[in-house]
């Protein structure tokens, strides 16, 4: 086990050292961790013990070079500079413009856009929990149009990512998706992963022009319970195959806030990344 950990650490460090615009060629290049401030999930998700892992520590622990930073229940407080500094060794960073529960403000969006001017590895922005039950978004299409006009920073265009859940596939969301570059796709309850293959087909029909990333929960948040290990293995196997086929651009593991509480899904995923991370795709 020591040799596996050492190999994962060395490989992760090598990938992180590459320039942000390096050609993606390996499985690891396409892997991301979803992060919040340390301890963000300790109170409400029935975790077996509290977590103290920071976002950057989560990326290092899993051995992935890319990170999404999401504000959760108004944390962390602005300014976010100290977090951005800790992310400098990472290859790519995507920052939330709307945080968990679609929390957002013009002040926050302005600050995050300014971060991208000062930290060039911030390659995009994500809108979490964006869609409501009737298909409306946290921002109207007209607001998204204006937002897109601000995403080119120092002549470099940043991508706009949006969260879409399996149970939202039938909502009237096309007018919002038209302004998004990437869709991160999530299955909220573990039992619905039985239909993951068919739901990717549906996603491809709903969002034919957008890049797609498979969101993989390490904890079954929808049921506030452990993610069954067989379903974690299924997500990893399908994600690996779909990356090879070009159907998805990457995978996101959620979240840093459960990586230090001894979950078998986390340890399986960590070993899986160490095993397949250097494969070319």
Secondary structure, 3 states (H helix, E strand, C coil): CHHHHHHHHHHHHHHHCCCCCCCCCECHHHEEEEECCCCCCCCCCCCCCCCCCCHHHHHHHHCCCEEEECCECCECCCCCHHHHHHCCCCCEEEEEEECHHHCCCHHHHHHHHHHHHHCCCEEEEEECCCECCCCCECCCHHHHHHHHCCCEECCEECEEEEEEEHHHCCCCCHHHHCCCCEEEEECCCHHHHHHHHHHHHHHHHHCCCCEEEEEEECEECCCCEECCHHHHHHHHHHHHHHHHHCCCCEEEEECHHHCCCCCHHHHHHHHHHHHHCCCEC
